């Protein structure tokens, strides 16, 4: 009887571990999918940021240069 109880306990434990393993695999797959989505979103945001910086730089270049006081080197 004790031998049968031990086998039943081991079987129950193995079944529980298998279920937990499946849960962890599903969770891992979901997390991997989230990482992929967030990586794509990050890359898109970096691209938009680079484009915005380029537009700002182009606008800055179009600004008129203020009249700067003449430097001593320029008057010499």
LUMMI-821784 format. One record per residue: residue in one letter; x, y, z of N, C-alpha, C in turn. Coordinates in steps of 0.05 Angstrom, whole numbers, plus 5000, padded with zeros to 4 digits. Layout:
N
aXYZXYZXYZ;...
//
This chain:
76
x501649765000500050005000501750255000;x503850265017505550495019506850554992;x507650334979508950364952507050494932;x504550404933502450514915501950814921;x501950884947501551164954503851334945;x506251234947508551384938508451424908;x507751224893507551254864505351444857;x503051444871500951634866501851914871;x503251954893504252224899506252324878;x507952144869509852224848508452284822;x506452124816504852174791503452434793;x502252494816500852744819502752984817;x505052954829507153164828508153204799;x508552994785509453014757507353154740;x504853074744502653204729502553504735;x502853564761502853854768505153994755;x507453874755509854004742509454034712;x508253834699507653864671505754084665;x503654114681501854334677503254604681;x504854624702506354864707508254934684;x509454724673511254764651509754874627;x507454774621505754864599504955154603;x504255224628503455504635505855684630;x508155604639510555774635511255804606;x510855594590511455614561509555814548;x506955804556505056004545505756284553;x506456314579507156574589509656684574;x511556514571514056584557513456674528;x511656524514510956594487509556864486;x507756924505506457184506508457404512;x510257354530512257564536514157614512;x514857404498516557434474515057594453;x512357554450510757704431510657994440;x510358044465510358324475513058464470;x515158324474517858434469518058504439;x517058334422517258384393515558634386;x513158654397511458884392512759144402;x513859134427515059374438517659444424;x519159254414521559314399520759454373;x518659354359517759484335516859774341;x515359804362514360074370516760254376;x518660154390521060314397522560404372;x522860214353524260274328522760494312;x520060474312518460674298518760944311;x518760944338519061204352521761324347;x523861154347526561254341526661374313;x525361244294525261344267523861614265;x521561634279520061884279521662104293;x523162034314524762234328526962334310;x528262154295530362234277529262414255;x526862354245525662524224524962804236;x523962804260523263064273525863224278;x527963094287530463244291531463354264;x531263204243532163304217530463544209;x527863544214526163774207526964014224;x527363974250528164194267530864304258;x532764134252535364224242535064394217;x533364304199532964444174531664724179;x529864734198528664984206530665174218;x532365064236534465224249536265344228;x536965194208538765294187537565514171;x534865524169533465734154533165984170;x533665974196533366214212535566414204;x534866674205536866874198538966884221;x541366944213543566974233543267254244;x543067274271542867544283545467704278;x545267964277547668134274549368104299;x551567974295553467944317555368174317;x556168264342558168484342560768384329;x561968574315564468504301566568414321;x567868204314570068104331572568274326;x574368294345576868444340578468344316;x578268084312579767974289578568064262;x575968094261574668174236575368464229;x575768644249576368924243579268964238;x580968774243583868814240584668774212;
//
